[in-house]
Amino acid sequence: MSLSLPRRTFACLALLGAALGGCSDEGSGPVTVSVIGTPADFAKPLDYLPDPGSKLFLEATAQGLVAFDASGEILPALAQRWIVQDEGRSYIFRLRRAFWPDGTKVTAKDAGRILMSRIDMLRRLDPDGPLDAVQDVVAMTGEVIEIRLAAPRPYLLQMLAQPQMAVLSRDGGTGPYRRIAQGKALKLVPVERATNESGDELPVPAWQTRILRAERAALAIVRFQQDKAALVLGGRFSDLPLLVPAGVDRDDVRIDPVQGLLGLAVTGQSGNRSKLLDDDGVRRAINMAIDRSQLPVLFPVGGWATTEQIVPGQIDLPGPPAVPDWTGMAMADRWAQGQAVIKRWRSENGDPPVLRLALPRGPGATMLFGLVRYNLGMIGLAVERVALEEDSDLRLVDEVAAYDSVLWYLGRIGCARKVHCSAEADAALQAASLASSLDERMARVAQAEALMQAHNGYIALGAPVRWSLVARRLTGFTASPRARHPLNHLFKSTN
């Protein structure tokens, strides 16, 4: 298989180019940005996370206490500074002067109430992450918030920098931009403006504004190629093959050096499919049947590596992560073992059901489906592609790690996420939350990691792929280990 695409794809790209029309994104005007997604990402951003459009919109209009810069470092945002006390059990933040869209001042009480609501929501999805120890969020004064923890959590600031922690009211957030509808696009205007000697606000220079669109990858690529956008964000593996037929210059493509999860979660919950996937041997056979050596051929991204492990490295584990017991076996031997497992299941239960695999749209996803269908066919399992995750037995997980801990990886594919999970591993994670020392906590986490790897409820493929298109006239863009690209760090060269 290669990156070549059907003639229909070339024709669609040509038609999109003809339909765009309009003026190019040149000179000292606004920076025009396309993010791959849909307008719903802007209308209800919290409902569509972790979509790139939702993340970018929240980052631009509704910052949290702290934020990531493009290099992955923590920066002040709504909080202008903070201190950590009581051996990491107390984080005290002083808010900067900020206002809601209606002009009323943001108070510590407002921010604390919103943050506690976000924390409660996230703990349901990530019950063993760094927010598990939060006891309360307290407004100490009108400008000071304290987050109190039952035990130290070293990744708390990284979690507070996530878009889910945006301080957002019904009418919007606190910046750094305000949104103004402009047709199908959004015009983003800086909240903080320069003033003259009399204190009057000066008009916003055009180059400080941003025109933001959420659109399909093909349309975003063509818009960029015709100089109608200076930046395309939110590229994933599923749309990567579109770059070749569009004729994108490789120097305009930037790959973010991210870590996270790209793989298939086992989710079958009912009927004969549940019976098939409840079989430990079948899940193991499915996992080892995938020929990961073909993925770099399908997606030739420089520096990208495949993996058979849930956790990409030791990170904060006390030792190296667990390795599947079939690692190093030749594919022929792995398929032979898988065939024996499915033959045994068939003799006991009849023909196995067709497995439903949920994947996003895009030529890259179609290529991945072809590989999975062929590989599982080699052990006697049939696969069909579906669009809705709730109708699936296997679904794609494609996310950048929110914080630098094995706990993020385990939590993202744990029982709370409705992935086929190990009850023993879940109990070990719960015990880790109650551990009296850091050493005991990480020993429990290591136990859970090994159990989850052996359970085969998640089929690891590689690191996520995140790419952007960056015009050469745009400066301030940096490849990001968090795939975060603050719009207020960008401007266009006048040369």
WOMOQUI-V877353 format. One record per run of one state. SS is the DSSP state (hx for helix, st for strand, lp for the rest). FROM is the first residue (numbers start at 1). LEN is the number of residues. If there is no record, write none. Layout:
BEGIN
ss:SS from:FROM len:LEN
ss:SS from:FROM len:LEN
END
This chain:
BEGIN
ss:lp from:1 len:6
ss:hx from:7 len:14
ss:lp from:21 len:10
ss:st from:31 len:6
ss:lp from:37 len:3
ss:hx from:40 len:4
ss:lp from:44 len:1
ss:hx from:45 len:3
ss:lp from:48 len:4
ss:hx from:52 len:10
ss:st from:62 len:1
ss:lp from:63 len:3
ss:st from:66 len:3
ss:lp from:69 len:5
ss:st from:74 len:3
ss:lp from:77 len:2
ss:st from:79 len:7
ss:hx from:86 len:3
ss:lp from:89 len:1
ss:st from:90 len:6
ss:lp from:96 len:3
ss:st from:99 len:1
ss:lp from:100 len:5
ss:st from:105 len:1
ss:lp from:106 len:2
ss:hx from:108 len:18
ss:lp from:126 len:8
ss:st from:134 len:6
ss:lp from:140 len:4
ss:st from:144 len:6
ss:lp from:150 len:6
ss:hx from:156 len:5
ss:lp from:161 len:2
ss:hx from:163 len:3
ss:lp from:166 len:3
ss:st from:169 len:1
ss:lp from:170 len:2
ss:st from:172 len:1
ss:lp from:173 len:2
ss:st from:175 len:1
ss:lp from:176 len:1
ss:st from:177 len:6
ss:lp from:183 len:2
ss:st from:185 len:6
ss:lp from:191 len:4
ss:st from:195 len:1
ss:lp from:196 len:5
ss:st from:201 len:1
ss:lp from:202 len:4
ss:hx from:206 len:3
ss:lp from:209 len:1
ss:st from:210 len:6
ss:lp from:216 len:1
ss:hx from:217 len:9
ss:lp from:226 len:5
ss:st from:231 len:5
ss:lp from:236 len:1
ss:hx from:237 len:4
ss:lp from:241 len:1
ss:hx from:242 len:4
ss:lp from:246 len:4
ss:hx from:250 len:3
ss:st from:253 len:3
ss:lp from:256 len:4
ss:st from:260 len:7
ss:lp from:267 len:4
ss:hx from:271 len:7
ss:lp from:278 len:2
ss:hx from:280 len:10
ss:lp from:290 len:2
ss:hx from:292 len:7
ss:lp from:299 len:7
ss:st from:306 len:1
ss:lp from:307 len:24
ss:hx from:331 len:19
ss:lp from:350 len:5
ss:st from:355 len:4
ss:lp from:359 len:4
ss:hx from:363 len:15
ss:lp from:378 len:5
ss:st from:383 len:4
ss:lp from:387 len:2
ss:hx from:389 len:3
ss:lp from:392 len:2
ss:st from:394 len:7
ss:lp from:401 len:5
ss:hx from:406 len:7
ss:lp from:413 len:2
ss:hx from:415 len:3
ss:lp from:418 len:5
ss:hx from:423 len:11
ss:lp from:434 len:4
ss:hx from:438 len:18
ss:lp from:456 len:2
ss:st from:458 len:5
ss:lp from:463 len:4
ss:st from:467 len:4
ss:lp from:471 len:3
ss:st from:474 len:2
ss:lp from:476 len:11
ss:hx from:487 len:3
ss:lp from:490 len:1
ss:st from:491 len:2
ss:lp from:493 len:3
END
